[in-house]
């Protein structure tokens, strides 16, 4: 089965595949169960280098976001694109599939991926945040779905069923990535 490798560890060991991979990153709010996940796919890297913000990939890519919003979030009626820094994702409610959980948490997943042109940055991790690299294997989609379901369950305190449903929604959007088909 495909395995997740720490992105920073892969970079330091010169093991980031230039042909392409998936990168799953998390951004957890240290003061609440609010969480944002990014899944980025890339192909044909020209260069990767470290900057003060994180790792910069010189290539095209696709990215999708998932937001886990606790029931206690005071700004829950504000469009995710207009929320304060650290709580925003670049989508409106109409661009998201939204699951309301048993304890009134909301899991929001972008319906369509974003295209990233010429370069993109994977931000450095701090606190409990992570960035993991998934190599392109036959079972990479299954591995990402299992990884995300586990993270939603363990890190966001969703039920098993809600975690699996959220991971399934994310996987539907990930399968729309066209970074590999857009290449000659």
MOWOSUL-V804411 format. One record per residue. N is the residue number from 1. RES is the residue in one letter. PHI is phi in radians with two decimals (none if undefined). PSI is psi in radians with two decimals (999 if undefined). Layout:
# MOWOSUL-V804411
n = [N | N]
res = [RES | RES]
phi = [PHI | PHI]
psi = [PSI | PSI]
This chain:
# MOWOSUL-V804411
n = [1 | 2 | 3 | 4 | 5 | 6 | 7 | 8 | 9 | 10 | 11 | 12 | 13 | 14 | 15 | 16 | 17 | 18 | 19 | 20 | 21 | 22 | 23 | 24 | 25 | 26 | 27 | 28 | 29 | 30 | 31 | 32 | 33 | 34 | 35 | 36 | 37 | 38 | 39 | 40 | 41 | 42 | 43 | 44 | 45 | 46 | 47 | 48 | 49 | 50 | 51 | 52 | 53 | 54 | 55 | 56 | 57 | 58 | 59 | 60 | 61 | 62 | 63 | 64 | 65 | 66 | 67 | 68 | 69 | 70 | 71 | 72 | 73 | 74 | 75 | 76 | 77 | 78 | 79 | 80 | 81 | 82 | 83 | 84 | 85 | 86 | 87 | 88 | 89 | 90 | 91 | 92 | 93 | 94 | 95 | 96 | 97 | 98 | 99 | 100 | 101 | 102 | 103 | 104 | 105 | 106 | 107 | 108 | 109 | 110 | 111 | 112 | 113 | 114 | 115 | 116 | 117 | 118 | 119 | 120 | 121 | 122 | 123 | 124 | 125 | 126 | 127 | 128 | 129 | 130 | 131 | 132 | 133 | 134 | 135 | 136 | 137 | 138 | 139 | 140 | 141 | 142 | 143 | 144 | 145 | 146 | 147 | 148 | 149 | 150 | 151 | 152 | 153 | 154 | 155 | 156 | 157 | 158 | 159 | 160 | 161 | 162 | 163 | 164 | 165 | 166 | 167 | 168 | 169 | 170 | 171 | 172 | 173 | 174 | 175 | 176 | 177 | 178 | 179 | 180 | 181 | 182 | 183 | 184]
res = [X | X | X | X | X | X | X | X | X | X | X | X | X | X | X | X | X | X | X | X | X | X | X | X | X | X | X | X | X | X | X | X | X | X | X | X | X | X | X | X | X | X | X | X | X | X | X | X | X | X | X | X | X | X | X | X | X | X | X | X | X | X | X | X | X | X | X | X | X | X | X | X | X | X | X | X | X | X | X | X | X | X | X | X | X | X | X | X | X | X | X | X | X | X | X | X | X | X | X | X | X | X | X | X | X | X | X | X | X | X | X | X | X | X | X | X | X | X | X | X | X | X | X | X | X | X | X | X | X | X | X | X | X | X | X | X | X | X | X | X | X | X | X | X | X | X | X | X | X | X | X | X | X | X | X | X | X | X | X | X | X | X | X | X | X | X | X | X | X | X | X | X | X | X | X | X | X | X | X | X | X | X | X | X]
phi = [none | -1.05 | -2.10 | -1.55 | -2.16 | -0.97 | -1.08 | -1.10 | -1.08 | -1.09 | -1.13 | -1.12 | -1.66 | 0.95 | -2.04 | -1.45 | -1.18 | -1.32 | -1.30 | 2.48 | -3.02 | -1.91 | -2.21 | -1.89 | -2.14 | -2.18 | -2.40 | -1.67 | -1.35 | -1.21 | -1.84 | -2.77 | -1.40 | -1.20 | -2.52 | -2.18 | -2.04 | -2.16 | -2.08 | -2.10 | -2.09 | -2.51 | -2.57 | 0.95 | -1.20 | -1.56 | -2.85 | -2.32 | -2.57 | -1.52 | -2.19 | -1.06 | -1.51 | 2.85 | -1.69 | -1.81 | -1.82 | -1.60 | -3.07 | -1.48 | -2.82 | -2.23 | -2.50 | -2.33 | -2.07 | -2.29 | -2.13 | -1.98 | -1.94 | -1.23 | -1.06 | -1.44 | -1.17 | -1.20 | -1.76 | -1.11 | -1.66 | -1.45 | -0.92 | -0.97 | -1.20 | -1.80 | -1.38 | -1.15 | -0.99 | 1.59 | -2.17 | -1.67 | -2.24 | -1.41 | -2.48 | -1.64 | -0.97 | -1.17 | -1.71 | -2.13 | -1.53 | -2.14 | -1.96 | -1.69 | -1.52 | -1.04 | -1.68 | 1.22 | -1.20 | -2.17 | -1.93 | -2.06 | -2.24 | -1.08 | -1.27 | -2.23 | -1.30 | -1.59 | -1.68 | -1.96 | -1.86 | 1.24 | -2.85 | -2.66 | -2.05 | -1.81 | -1.14 | -1.08 | -1.57 | -2.52 | 1.07 | -1.51 | -1.15 | -2.51 | -2.43 | -2.08 | -1.78 | -2.05 | -1.22 | -1.34 | -2.11 | -1.06 | -1.87 | -1.09 | -1.13 | -1.09 | -1.13 | -1.14 | -1.07 | -1.14 | -1.03 | -1.18 | -1.05 | -1.10 | -1.17 | -1.08 | -1.25 | -1.43 | -1.66 | -1.95 | 1.04 | -1.43 | -1.23 | -1.00 | -1.10 | -1.13 | -1.12 | -1.17 | -1.12 | -1.09 | -1.13 | -1.14 | -1.07 | -1.07 | -1.09 | -1.00 | -1.25 | -1.06 | -1.18 | -1.55 | -1.01 | -2.12 | -1.06 | -1.47 | -1.35 | -1.36 | -1.54 | -1.22]
psi = [2.56 | 2.51 | 2.65 | 2.38 | 2.42 | 2.26 | -0.77 | -0.74 | -0.76 | -0.71 | -0.81 | -0.49 | 0.18 | 0.72 | 0.33 | 2.06 | 2.25 | -0.36 | -0.42 | 2.76 | 3.11 | 2.55 | 2.16 | 2.13 | 2.60 | 2.65 | 1.71 | 2.41 | 2.15 | -0.27 | -0.01 | 3.01 | 0.27 | 2.31 | 2.53 | 2.33 | 2.51 | 2.36 | 2.14 | 2.37 | 2.55 | 2.87 | 2.64 | 1.07 | 2.31 | -0.59 | 2.62 | 2.27 | 2.77 | 2.38 | 3.02 | -0.45 | -0.52 | -2.64 | 2.27 | 2.20 | 2.15 | 1.56 | 3.01 | 2.82 | 3.14 | 2.62 | 2.53 | 2.59 | 2.61 | 2.37 | 2.32 | 2.01 | 2.12 | 2.74 | -0.48 | -0.02 | 2.08 | -0.50 | 0.57 | -0.31 | -0.02 | 2.31 | 2.39 | -0.55 | -0.40 | 0.18 | 2.88 | 2.83 | 2.39 | -0.19 | -0.06 | 2.55 | 2.67 | 0.88 | 2.68 | 2.89 | -0.66 | -0.28 | 0.14 | 2.52 | 2.26 | 2.22 | 2.19 | 2.14 | 3.04 | -0.64 | 0.38 | 0.24 | 2.77 | 2.38 | 2.11 | 2.23 | 2.29 | 2.38 | -0.58 | 2.50 | 2.74 | 2.59 | 2.37 | 2.14 | 2.31 | -0.69 | 2.78 | 2.81 | 2.38 | 1.98 | 2.60 | 2.65 | 2.59 | 2.69 | -2.27 | -0.05 | 2.70 | 2.81 | 2.09 | 2.52 | 2.30 | 2.06 | 2.69 | 1.72 | 2.99 | -0.55 | 0.42 | -0.65 | -0.74 | -0.72 | -0.74 | -0.75 | -0.78 | -0.77 | -0.81 | -0.73 | -0.74 | -0.74 | -0.74 | -0.67 | -0.86 | -0.66 | -0.47 | -0.04 | 0.58 | 2.82 | 2.89 | -0.83 | -0.75 | -0.68 | -0.75 | -0.71 | -0.77 | -0.77 | -0.63 | -0.73 | -0.77 | -0.75 | -0.67 | -0.74 | -0.69 | -0.64 | -0.17 | -0.06 | 2.40 | 0.28 | -0.54 | -0.65 | -0.32 | -0.19 | 2.59 | 999]
